[in-house]
Amino acid sequence: MKRTNIAIFVSGNGSNCENLIRYFKDSQLVNCALVVSSRADAYALVRAESLNVPCRVVTKPLLAEPDNLMPMLKEFDIDFIVLAGFLPLVPDYLLEAFPRRIINIHPSLLPKYGGKGMWGHHVHEAVKAAGEKETGMTVHYVTPICDSGEIIAQFRTPLLPTDTVEDIAEKENQLEMEHYPKVVEQVVREL
Ligand code: GRF
């Protein structure tokens, strides 16, 4: 059976990108075929290249034009797209080309702390400021409205009043490392 070729879309550090590539290294189901970054200086590219996954850069202005991205996805026969810290809004042409085949991870328990401007440390700072007793991660389908697609899975972790923003980020990242690849695997299995 043909493996499902996934493209991982990134913009920054790439801890999820690396974790996904390592998790699926010997998978019979999923092949991490391509990494697409919206930034040329994303550390995710260093990680992916060192793991021998082909990488391409499509900056935010280039993303607006289908002719830049779509031929790459065709070249690598991409079946499914996994966002992992990808900051630009996903353009409509891509959503149309991959219906229910683009998923994202968000570092909070959506619908809390989602939407425009809510990414990375901004999320964890808001969680801390609100005095939340727990935080977590959400995997959801991507739709034209930021962080609003159908939720696929959520995982939570308790917080202590003494937890700093960094502690919150660390606890949440541990959830991502443990669960995101398994959720991707499950969704791909059910395609
Ligand atoms: C993660 O917290 C993820 O939930 C969010 O962006 C962050 C990416 O981190 N969408 P990394 O680049 O995978 O380290």
Residues whose N, C-alpha, C, O or C-beta is under 5 A from the ligand:
A	BS01	GRF	G12 N13 G14 S15 N16 C17 A84 G85 I105 H106 P107
